[in-house]
Each structure stands twice: as structure tokens, then as C-alpha cells.
Amino acid sequence: MKKKLTIGLLGLFGAISLTAQEVKYEEYDLSNGLHVILHQDNGAPVVTTSVMYHVGGKDRTEGRTGFAHFFEHLLFEGTKNIERGKWFEIVSSNGGQNNANTSQDRTYYYEVFPSNNLKLGLWMESERMLHPVIDQTGVDTQQEVVKEEKRLRYDNSPYGQLLPVLGSSLFKVHPYKDPNIGYMKDLDAATLEDVIAYNKKYYVPNNAVLIVAGDIDIAETKKLVKDYFEPIPKGADIARNYPKEEPITTEQKTTAYDANIQIPAAGIAYRIPGFKERDAYVLDMISTYLSDGKSSKLYKKMVDEQKQALQVGAFSIPQEDYGMYLVFALPVGETTLDVLTTEMEEEIEKVRSELISEKDYQKLQNKFENQFVNSNSSIQGIANSLARYYMLYGDTDLINKEIEIYRSITREEIKSVAEKHLKPNQRVVIEYLPKDKSDN
């Protein structure tokens, strides 16, 4: 506990010392295709080692959903040189912390250690890549872990089915139609051979980026990286050719039920461009304009002034191939879902047809400046950003220049992009209703 507390304090001091200055880094490739990015900051004796794999929920075949999320858990089981169940014990006993997360597009593993344990962090991630133990015992164990997570986060959580409903409503053929966590029947049906083949295909150096950030010596770190990672064999090239969605050209309606809620929700959903597209940045600004904070347009109107909604929000959900955009509200009293939909559309229509005010525009710019500074205010945040910008955007230097994209967005462009992507004939209207738990 004392070591963990020390790490936390050191991380806090490191974050305070950081500013919005340019993030400097060095990147290169090993002979096996592993991309390496090093960021040196000797402000505090802490180091983050992380690996991002370009594999997520969308990387699957029909009938085998949820594999990437399953592997997020499975690859903590143990390795040839790390006994089963000892991963977290090794990290915590050496003053560190670690975790992993999976999206539809990528999987991210990381450790944070005192910098004198850099070697340990690199060794553990190289073990995960080179020597994972994948056997029936581990598969059976983690299947149960994933099932419990699904019950907790989706099946028994209020509004827990909203994101899966959004995906299935906006996508018909692209793998985004299925939830990142997958369907339990698919995991139950998976054989050990299926799992081993998935690991061999995706968890290879040429499908990954390694980040080492913090209190490091560059020359020493390069040697350690070479020693631990270069012997790992390169995998086969990965080809992705996911089916394209036809544009939504007429309004669609869907109804979903949730036994864990008493208050229904109204949603308006749109399929939007992937996060690398400039329009996705503009739509991100529009969602902030509509619903970020109590002074935002939707909140001020529907919650404060008209007392129609308990809660209202607009969210741009970024993904690599296509994004999702959701505007939703929870009603107050006898307010109907149709009224909420009409009121939300009224504010969206204003963005399509009118320029936002100069005052609101400047407020937006200030918010995105602040977000940009905060995203680079910790070593962990920098490590994550470096991995994401390289792996998913193909441009590591977005860590320094992405704010210029937001700065260049004009009021006229906001109006134009809203008219392009947020029209009524492009939307899916969602009624998300309570369900009696006694119903079949």
C-alpha cells in the first residue's frame, strides 16, 4: 500500500509540472515490424510502458464476436515465465499499477512503475507478446469473468443496453453492428483452436506499437527494447476488408426495452464519418456546443427553462471506420418521448440553418484548448495519446498539432457539416422503454 501511495504522489507531482509545451518523442521500427515510440520526461521517477494492438471488437468472423475483449482478460492469465494468476501480484509488489481496455478498434495494455523498474515493465509486455499461455483452463476461467462483466455492465445496469442498441440500429453489415463485448453464445462456442489462431493472427509485433514514456534514458531504453522485443517473430500481414454500409436516406425508428429502468429515454442517432475525417472533428464540436455543461443549448432549454427533461446529452462516439452520434433525453413527468424528440431536433435544426454566435464559438474554442492541455498533462495520458495517434490515425504528431484542426474550424463549417450529416432523413429515432421483469 505504501508503494502504491508513493506512485500516486509521484504521478501527481509529475502532472503538475507538465504544461502544454510540445511533446517530444522518438519513434522507429524494429526488424520484426514493432513500432516503438519513446518519450523522455525526467520530472518524476515514474515510467509508463504500454502496448497497443490494432485489434478490437470489429476484428472477428460471424459467430465469433467478442474475441478482442476476451483477450484483454485472457492475456493476463500468465506466460511461459509468469505463473498463472501472478501478473497483478508481480506488478503491485514492485510498486506499480496496470490495466487494459478494448474498443471496437484497438486493445491497450499498460503498466506504470517507479522508473527503476523499467526493465520489469518491458519484460512483462514482451512476455505477453511472445510467451502467453493459452490453454483450456485459462479460456474457461476468462469466459466466466467476461460473462460476469456482461451481467454487471450491460444486462443488469440501467440503460446498459443503449450502446448495443445504437450499434445494431446504425449498422447492418459492418461488424460495428455487434457489441464490443460480443455475444456469450459465441464465446461458449469458441474452441481452444479458435482462440490460439486469433492470438497468432493479431497479437504480433507488426500489429502493435510499444510506448515507453517517463523517466528514462533513451540509449539504455533502446537497448532494453531491442533485447526484449526484437526476438519476437513477425506475424503475417493482416488484411481488413469490412463491408461498407449503405447511406441512411430515410428516417428509421426502433424500440428497445430495458428491465433495469423506470424512466424511458428518447434518442436520435446518426451514422457519421470515422474519427480521422475532418467532419468528425466538427461533429465533436457540435456535440459539445449542444450539451456540454449546464449552459449548453439543450440543457438550458430542456432541463432549466422548459422543465421537460431530467437529463439531455449529445455525444459523438468516435470509431475508426464509422462513428456514431447520439442525442438523447430522459423525460420529466408526463413529457412524452415524441416531445423530447421534437425539442432536440429543433436545436439540431438551428445548427444546420444558422451560424452559432461568436460568443458560443469562442467558448467552444476555449473548451477544446483546455481539453488539449489536459490530455497531455500526465505521462500516462501522453503514452496513451502517442499510441492512439500512431496506431489509429497514422500520424503520431497529432499529439502536438491536433488542436490546430479544432482551431481552424469556422462557424460556417459547423453549419455546413451539421447540414451534411445531421438531417432528419439520416437519423434513427430510438424509443428506449422500461420492461416488466416478469415479461418473457
Secondary structure by P-SEA (a helix, b strand, c coil): caaaaaaaaaaaaaaaaccccccccccccccccbbbbbbbbccccbbbbbcccccccccccccccaaaaaaaaaaacccccccccaaaaaaaaaccccccccccccccccccccccaaaaaaaaaaaaaccccccaaaaaaaaaaaaaaaaaccccccccaaaaaaaaaacccccccccccccaaaaaaccaaaaaaaaacccccccbbbbbbccccaaaaaaaaaacccccccccbbbbbccccccccbbbbbbbbbccccbbbbbbbbbbcccccaaaaaaaaaaaaccccccccccccccccccccccccccccccccbbbbbbcccccccccaaaaaaaaaaaaaaaacccccaaaaaaaaaaaaaaaaaaaccaaaaaaaaaaaaaccccccccccaaaaaaaccaaaaaaaaaaccccccbbbbbbbbbccccc
